[in-house]
Amino acid sequence: MPDMTLYRGERDNVWPAPAVRLIWGGMTIRDPWPGARLPNQTATGAWSALSRAISTGGGDLAAFSRTVRATGVPYGLNFTRTPVPVDPDREHHYVVTIHHARTFLLRYGGVGGWTLGDEVPWAADPTLADQDYVVLNGPSVSRSTVLGYGHFTDTPEVTLFTDVPTNWVTSVNGQPIGARGVRVLTDSALSDDERLRLTKLRRP
């Protein structure tokens, strides 16, 4: 299965610097759906929440996609699938790789909500996509540790609804994670005020 590379810029006034951002095992989500938290995130619980969110919005995939992209959501992280010009308003630029990525269509299953449809070969080349899709790293939701929603737009994007482990982060501002690049702090290095302010991002 191919790898999928994703790109994301974050602002200092919204997110902590990378040395702090990655303390709790990766890029964590503020209000994650059930089962989406590190260290043992799975797609199963988040899938049920995704199905409900789409249905609550009237079952219109395009409308759901527009809402997620336009406003951002506290239960997900938005990425682009292709490199974009560096935004000077975003101080930290992350490159993330999902290994063994797989992409699937969505299919409405009636009373049971939304289910996976056919697998499509869009993991390596986003320009092939002609509609919204689901991103996993396994053959089914139950065997995946990631759940993403691919947006069919002029600038291809993916919203991830599961925390992103540090070992998926290829680089930040062109530097690797570790002694020769971005040195990640520990929770004990933070003040009590910082821990309180970052409560929603912290993980066990």
Backbone hydrogen bonds, N-H to C=O, Kabsch-Sander energy under -0.5 kcal/mol:
donor,donor_aa,acceptor,acceptor_aa,energy
4,M,98,I,-2.3
6,L,96,V,-3.3
7,Y,80,T,-2.5
8,R,94,Y,-2.2
10,E,92,H,-2.8
14,V,11,R,-1.5
15,W,11,R,-2.9
20,V,17,A,-1.9
21,R,17,A,-3.3
22,L,18,P,-2.0
23,I,20,V,-1.8
25,G,22,L,-1.2
27,M,164,V,-2.4
28,T,21,R,-0.5
28,T,26,G,-1.1
31,D,74,P,-2.9
33,W,161,F,-0.5
36,A,33,W,-2.1
40,N,37,R,-0.5
42,T,35,G,-3.1
43,A,141,V,-0.5
43,A,144,S,-2.0
46,A,42,T,-0.5
47,W,43,A,-2.3
48,S,44,T,-1.3
49,A,45,G,-1.5
50,L,46,A,-2.5
51,S,47,W,-2.6
52,R,48,S,-2.0
53,A,49,A,-2.5
54,I,50,L,-2.4
55,S,51,S,-2.2
56,T,52,R,-3.0
57,G,53,A,-1.3
58,G,55,S,-1.9
59,G,54,I,-2.4
61,L,59,G,-0.9
64,F,60,D,-2.4
65,S,61,L,-2.5
66,R,62,A,-2.3
67,T,63,A,-2.2
68,V,64,F,-2.3
69,R,65,S,-2.2
70,A,66,R,-2.8
71,T,67,T,-2.0
72,G,67,T,-0.5
72,G,68,V,-1.2
76,G,73,V,-1.5
77,L,160,L,-2.1
79,F,158,V,-2.4
80,T,7,Y,-2.9
81,R,156,P,-2.7
82,T,156,P,-0.5
90,R,87,D,-2.2
91,E,89,D,-0.6
92,H,10,E,-2.0
94,Y,8,R,-3.7
94,Y,92,H,-0.6
95,V,171,S,-2.4
96,V,6,L,-2.7
97,T,168,W,-2.9
98,I,4,M,-3.1
99,H,97,T,-0.7
101,A,2,P,-1.9
101,A,98,I,-0.7
102,R,136,L,-2.9
103,T,120,V,-0.6
104,F,134,V,-2.2
105,L,118,D,-2.7
107,R,115,T,-2.8
109,G,113,G,-2.8
112,G,109,G,-1.1
113,G,110,G,-2.3
115,T,107,R,-3.2
117,G,105,L,-3.5
120,V,103,T,-2.8
122,W,120,V,-1.7
128,L,125,D,-1.5
129,A,126,P,-1.2
133,Y,150,G,-1.8
134,V,104,F,-3.4
135,V,148,G,-2.6
136,L,102,R,-2.7
143,R,140,S,-0.7
144,S,141,V,-1.5
148,G,135,V,-2.2
149,Y,159,T,-2.6
150,G,133,Y,-3.3
150,G,148,G,-0.5
151,H,157,E,-3.1
153,T,151,H,-1.3
157,E,151,H,-1.0
158,V,79,F,-2.3
159,T,149,Y,-2.3
160,L,77,L,-2.7
160,L,158,V,-0.6
161,F,147,L,-3.2
163,D,36,A,-2.5
164,V,27,M,-2.4
166,T,25,G,-2.6
168,W,165,P,-2.0
169,V,166,T,-1.9
170,T,95,V,-2.1
170,T,168,W,-0.9
171,S,95,V,-1.3
172,V,175,Q,-2.7
173,N,93,H,-3.0
175,Q,172,V,-1.9
178,G,182,V,-2.7
181,G,178,G,-2.0
182,V,176,P,-3.0
183,R,181,G,-0.7
184,V,182,V,-0.7
185,L,19,A,-2.5
189,A,186,T,-1.8
190,L,187,D,-1.6
195,R,191,S,-2.4
196,L,192,D,-2.1
197,R,193,D,-2.4
198,L,194,E,-2.0
199,T,196,L,-1.3
201,L,198,L,-1.6
202,R,198,L,-1.2
202,R,199,T,-0.6
